[in-house]
Amino acid sequence: MKYVLGGLTSFAAVLLVVALVRASVLSQDAAPPAANKTEQPKVDEHAGHNAAEKTPEKAPEKSPEKAPVKVVAVDLGNEADPVSGAKLDDKKTVIEHKGWKIGFADEASSKKFLKNATRYSAKLSLEIGADGKWTKVDASKYEKATAETCPIMGGDIDPEGDVFILHRGFKFYFCCWSGCADEFLEDPAKHYAHYGLVEKDGKLVRK
């Protein structure tokens, strides 16, 4: 009996050792892996030098904006209303048009003028250029430029009438005031030949 108890005790001790060894192995397998070391960002040794070498570009300086040039209208000094022909007095109506201060007998005449200003330009001794500029001239020095028919609408032209404008030293006549003169001024050179005129040395002359 003594030997049996001793053998059982030894066997129990072996089992205990085996159990402890197995528990130790299992605990090592279950343990989380060691955390990876955080990688430190690489330092560019030349970064500081490169930054010092690059100088920021200066933004181009803006030139100061020029104030718009204000056109001051010049007093035309006309003594008669170009629409009605009435003599002007101190009660006249004055409007600004194409850089000129033009007088009228009343407001009604000024409104009628603005509806078709080209029609009254010659009566004010104002020449209308192809660029739309109105220039004061001596109308008495302008020659007649007439033809049998109007180059715009084809109507008959009255060489003794008042349907004309002043342009480059000539009085260009038309059949009516229904837009012929305005259309002519859009491309005057296109119609010079119709009036027997031609460009020569920068001047407009008869053929």
Secondary structure, DSSP 4 states (H G I P E B T S, - for coil): -HHHHHHHHHHHHHHHHHHHHHHHHHHHHHSPPPPPPPPPPPP-TTHHHHHHHPPPPPPPPPPPPPPPPPPPPEE---SB-TTT-PBP-TT-EEEEETTEEEEESSHHHHHHHHHSTHHHHGGGTEEEPTTS-EEE--GGGPEEE--SB-TTT--B--TTSS-EEEETTEEEE-S-SSSHHHHHHHSGGGGTGGGTEEEETTEEEE-
